């Protein structure tokens, strides 16, 4: 009976670790003001470019997403490379001009709200 309890305790800890993406942090920020809605959500750590307009790296199993009104950007670590999804479209590694502009706005919104200030 004791072995079953130990097994169940270990299984519960493993399940929690998996659910939490192996202990990585998960943060959600939602702001509604002046007719503008911003939702930022990230898991793990995201590192921005020096100019504050792009993403340099994302920690393993990490992601960052930003919705500004009806524009949505998701960036994820995919085996060491960053893949983006714009407005629910397919995943891509290279952004067009619209995607680059949205990424720059999203990064600025994340920095403004303190993301990455605690490296």
C-alpha atoms as an extended CHARMM CRD file, in Angstrom:
* protein
*
       119  EXT
         1         1  UNK       CA              0.0000000000        0.0000000000        0.0000000000  PROA      1               0.0000000000
         2         2  UNK       CA              2.8430000000        2.3860000000        0.8470000000  PROA      2               0.0000000000
         3         3  UNK       CA              4.4570000000        1.7920000000       -2.5750000000  PROA      3               0.0000000000
         4         4  UNK       CA              1.1920000000        2.7140000000       -4.3110000000  PROA      4               0.0000000000
         5         5  UNK       CA              1.0160000000        5.9660000000       -2.3160000000  PROA      5               0.0000000000
         6         6  UNK       CA              4.6240000000        6.7870000000       -3.1930000000  PROA      6               0.0000000000
         7         7  UNK       CA              3.9710000000        6.0480000000       -6.8500000000  PROA      7               0.0000000000
         8         8  UNK       CA              0.8660000000        8.2590000000       -6.8420000000  PROA      8               0.0000000000
         9         9  UNK       CA              2.7930000000       11.1040000000       -5.1790000000  PROA      9               0.0000000000
        10        10  UNK       CA              5.5860000000       10.8780000000       -7.7650000000  PROA      10              0.0000000000
        11        11  UNK       CA              3.0490000000       10.7240000000      -10.6200000000  PROA      11              0.0000000000
        12        12  UNK       CA              1.2830000000       13.8310000000       -9.2630000000  PROA      12              0.0000000000
        13        13  UNK       CA              4.5480000000       15.7830000000       -9.0850000000  PROA      13              0.0000000000
        14        14  UNK       CA              5.4570000000       14.7610000000      -12.6420000000  PROA      14              0.0000000000
        15        15  UNK       CA              2.0180000000       15.7920000000      -13.8880000000  PROA      15              0.0000000000
        16        16  UNK       CA              2.3210000000       19.1910000000      -12.2140000000  PROA      16              0.0000000000
        17        17  UNK       CA              5.8040000000       19.7080000000      -13.6410000000  PROA      17              0.0000000000
        18        18  UNK       CA              4.5620000000       18.8880000000      -17.1300000000  PROA      18              0.0000000000
        19        19  UNK       CA              1.5250000000       21.1250000000      -16.7540000000  PROA      19              0.0000000000
        20        20  UNK       CA              3.7810000000       24.0070000000      -15.7000000000  PROA      20              0.0000000000
        21        21  UNK       CA              6.1360000000       23.4540000000      -18.6610000000  PROA      21              0.0000000000
        22        22  UNK       CA              8.8460000000       22.0680000000      -16.4200000000  PROA      22              0.0000000000
        23        23  UNK       CA              8.7170000000       24.8780000000      -13.9020000000  PROA      23              0.0000000000
        24        24  UNK       CA              8.9150000000       27.7400000000      -16.3960000000  PROA      24              0.0000000000
        25        25  UNK       CA              7.0050000000       30.8740000000      -15.5920000000  PROA      25              0.0000000000
        26        26  UNK       CA              3.6960000000       31.7290000000      -17.2130000000  PROA      26              0.0000000000
        27        27  UNK       CA              2.4370000000       35.3110000000      -17.1910000000  PROA      27              0.0000000000
        28        28  UNK       CA             -0.6950000000       36.9000000000      -18.6460000000  PROA      28              0.0000000000
        29        29  UNK       CA             -1.3520000000       40.6450000000      -18.7880000000  PROA      29              0.0000000000
        30        30  UNK       CA             -4.6550000000       42.0660000000      -20.0480000000  PROA      30              0.0000000000
        31        31  UNK       CA             -5.2840000000       45.7890000000      -20.3420000000  PROA      31              0.0000000000
        32        32  UNK       CA             -8.4110000000       47.5450000000      -21.6010000000  PROA      32              0.0000000000
        33        33  UNK       CA             -8.1690000000       51.3360000000      -21.7980000000  PROA      33              0.0000000000
        34        34  UNK       CA             -9.3390000000       54.0870000000      -24.1190000000  PROA      34              0.0000000000
        35        35  UNK       CA            -11.0150000000       51.6510000000      -26.5120000000  PROA      35              0.0000000000
        36        36  UNK       CA             -7.7850000000       49.6490000000      -26.8980000000  PROA      36              0.0000000000
        37        37  UNK       CA             -7.2550000000       46.0820000000      -25.7280000000  PROA      37              0.0000000000
        38        38  UNK       CA             -3.8240000000       44.5730000000      -25.2000000000  PROA      38              0.0000000000
        39        39  UNK       CA             -3.2780000000       40.9760000000      -24.0740000000  PROA      39              0.0000000000
        40        40  UNK       CA              0.2400000000       39.6940000000      -23.5020000000  PROA      40              0.0000000000
        41        41  UNK       CA              1.0080000000       36.1230000000      -22.5300000000  PROA      41              0.0000000000
        42        42  UNK       CA              4.3490000000       34.4230000000      -22.2260000000  PROA      42              0.0000000000
        43        43  UNK       CA              5.9150000000       31.2190000000      -20.9730000000  PROA      43              0.0000000000
        44        44  UNK       CA              9.5750000000       30.9460000000      -20.1280000000  PROA      44              0.0000000000
        45        45  UNK       CA             11.8990000000       33.7860000000      -21.0890000000  PROA      45              0.0000000000
        46        46  UNK       CA             11.9460000000       35.9190000000      -24.2160000000  PROA      46              0.0000000000
        47        47  UNK       CA             15.0230000000       37.9530000000      -25.1520000000  PROA      47              0.0000000000
        48        48  UNK       CA             14.5500000000       41.0290000000      -27.3160000000  PROA      48              0.0000000000
        49        49  UNK       CA             16.8740000000       42.5600000000      -29.8870000000  PROA      49              0.0000000000
        50        50  UNK       CA             18.9430000000       45.5900000000      -28.8660000000  PROA      50              0.0000000000
        51        51  UNK       CA             16.7360000000       47.9710000000      -30.8650000000  PROA      51              0.0000000000
        52        52  UNK       CA             13.6120000000       46.7100000000      -29.0490000000  PROA      52              0.0000000000
        53        53  UNK       CA             11.8450000000       45.7480000000      -32.2710000000  PROA      53              0.0000000000
        54        54  UNK       CA             12.3650000000       42.0050000000      -32.4740000000  PROA      54              0.0000000000
        55        55  UNK       CA             12.9050000000       38.7730000000      -30.6080000000  PROA      55              0.0000000000
        56        56  UNK       CA             16.4550000000       37.4810000000      -30.3460000000  PROA      56              0.0000000000
        57        57  UNK       CA             15.6750000000       34.1910000000      -28.5500000000  PROA      57              0.0000000000
        58        58  UNK       CA             13.0520000000       32.3120000000      -26.5560000000  PROA      58              0.0000000000
        59        59  UNK       CA             13.8750000000       29.7690000000      -23.8700000000  PROA      59              0.0000000000
        60        60  UNK       CA             13.1760000000       26.0770000000      -24.6200000000  PROA      60              0.0000000000
        61        61  UNK       CA              9.4360000000       25.2740000000      -24.4380000000  PROA      61              0.0000000000
        62        62  UNK       CA              8.8100000000       29.0300000000      -24.2720000000  PROA      62              0.0000000000
        63        63  UNK       CA              6.4500000000       31.3060000000      -26.1510000000  PROA      63              0.0000000000
        64        64  UNK       CA              5.2700000000       34.8890000000      -26.2520000000  PROA      64              0.0000000000
        65        65  UNK       CA              2.0140000000       36.2000000000      -27.6380000000  PROA      65              0.0000000000
        66        66  UNK       CA              0.5750000000       39.6660000000      -27.9680000000  PROA      66              0.0000000000
        67        67  UNK       CA             -2.8690000000       40.7320000000      -29.1190000000  PROA      67              0.0000000000
        68        68  UNK       CA             -3.4250000000       44.3960000000      -29.8690000000  PROA      68              0.0000000000
        69        69  UNK       CA             -7.1020000000       44.9250000000      -30.6390000000  PROA      69              0.0000000000
        70        70  UNK       CA             -7.6550000000       42.4770000000      -33.5190000000  PROA      70              0.0000000000
        71        71  UNK       CA             -3.9800000000       41.8540000000      -34.4020000000  PROA      71              0.0000000000
        72        72  UNK       CA             -2.4330000000       38.6790000000      -32.9450000000  PROA      72              0.0000000000
        73        73  UNK       CA              1.1920000000       37.5940000000      -32.8970000000  PROA      73              0.0000000000
        74        74  UNK       CA              2.5190000000       34.3560000000      -31.4060000000  PROA      74              0.0000000000
        75        75  UNK       CA              6.2360000000       33.5420000000      -31.2420000000  PROA      75              0.0000000000
        76        76  UNK       CA              7.5130000000       30.1430000000      -30.0730000000  PROA      76              0.0000000000
        77        77  UNK       CA             10.7800000000       28.3100000000      -29.6430000000  PROA      77              0.0000000000
        78        78  UNK       CA             10.7410000000       25.4240000000      -32.1280000000  PROA      78              0.0000000000
        79        79  UNK       CA             13.8840000000       23.3710000000      -31.5210000000  PROA      79              0.0000000000
        80        80  UNK       CA             16.0390000000       26.4660000000      -31.0880000000  PROA      80              0.0000000000
        81        81  UNK       CA             14.5420000000       28.6120000000      -33.8270000000  PROA      81              0.0000000000
        82        82  UNK       CA             11.7670000000       31.1730000000      -33.4720000000  PROA      82              0.0000000000
        83        83  UNK       CA              8.5580000000       30.5420000000      -35.3820000000  PROA      83              0.0000000000
        84        84  UNK       CA              5.8210000000       33.1380000000      -35.6980000000  PROA      84              0.0000000000
        85        85  UNK       CA              2.0990000000       32.9490000000      -36.2820000000  PROA      85              0.0000000000
        86        86  UNK       CA              0.3230000000       36.1330000000      -37.3880000000  PROA      86              0.0000000000
        87        87  UNK       CA             -3.4600000000       36.4510000000      -36.9810000000  PROA      87              0.0000000000
        88        88  UNK       CA             -3.9960000000       32.6960000000      -36.8840000000  PROA      88              0.0000000000
        89        89  UNK       CA             -2.1230000000       32.0310000000      -40.1300000000  PROA      89              0.0000000000
        90        90  UNK       CA              0.4290000000       29.2820000000      -40.5300000000  PROA      90              0.0000000000
        91        91  UNK       CA              3.7290000000       29.1320000000      -38.6960000000  PROA      91              0.0000000000
        92        92  UNK       CA              6.6210000000       30.9030000000      -40.3700000000  PROA      92              0.0000000000
        93        93  UNK       CA             10.2140000000       31.8440000000      -39.6520000000  PROA      93              0.0000000000
        94        94  UNK       CA             10.4340000000       34.8850000000      -41.9430000000  PROA      94              0.0000000000
        95        95  UNK       CA              8.0520000000       37.8130000000      -41.5710000000  PROA      95              0.0000000000
        96        96  UNK       CA              6.8010000000       40.1360000000      -44.2800000000  PROA      96              0.0000000000
        97        97  UNK       CA              6.6700000000       43.9030000000      -43.7040000000  PROA      97              0.0000000000
        98        98  UNK       CA              3.2990000000       43.7030000000      -41.9190000000  PROA      98              0.0000000000
        99        99  UNK       CA              4.5870000000       40.9190000000      -39.6500000000  PROA      99              0.0000000000
       100       100  UNK       CA              7.7530000000       42.8640000000      -38.8250000000  PROA      100             0.0000000000
       101       101  UNK       CA              5.7040000000       45.9620000000      -37.9520000000  PROA      101             0.0000000000
       102       102  UNK       CA              3.3530000000       43.9020000000      -35.7500000000  PROA      102             0.0000000000
       103       103  UNK       CA              6.3260000000       42.2180000000      -34.0630000000  PROA      103             0.0000000000
       104       104  UNK       CA              7.8980000000       45.6180000000      -33.3200000000  PROA      104             0.0000000000
       105       105  UNK       CA              4.6100000000       46.8940000000      -31.8070000000  PROA      105             0.0000000000
       106       106  UNK       CA              4.2130000000       43.6990000000      -29.7590000000  PROA      106             0.0000000000
       107       107  UNK       CA              7.7770000000       43.8570000000      -28.4190000000  PROA      107             0.0000000000
       108       108  UNK       CA              7.2710000000       47.5120000000      -27.4480000000  PROA      108             0.0000000000
       109       109  UNK       CA              4.0380000000       46.6020000000      -25.6260000000  PROA      109             0.0000000000
       110       110  UNK       CA              5.8150000000       43.7970000000      -23.7440000000  PROA      110             0.0000000000
       111       111  UNK       CA              8.7510000000       46.0160000000      -22.7730000000  PROA      111             0.0000000000
       112       112  UNK       CA              6.3790000000       48.8100000000      -21.6830000000  PROA      112             0.0000000000
       113       113  UNK       CA              4.6940000000       46.3800000000      -19.2760000000  PROA      113             0.0000000000
       114       114  UNK       CA              7.9430000000       45.1380000000      -17.7700000000  PROA      114             0.0000000000
       115       115  UNK       CA              8.5190000000       41.8740000000      -19.6270000000  PROA      115             0.0000000000
       116       116  UNK       CA             12.2050000000       40.9710000000      -19.6970000000  PROA      116             0.0000000000
       117       117  UNK       CA             13.0810000000       43.5760000000      -17.0680000000  PROA      117             0.0000000000
       118       118  UNK       CA             14.1010000000       40.8320000000      -14.6270000000  PROA      118             0.0000000000
       119       119  UNK       CA             16.5770000000       38.8710000000      -16.7810000000  PROA      119             0.0000000000
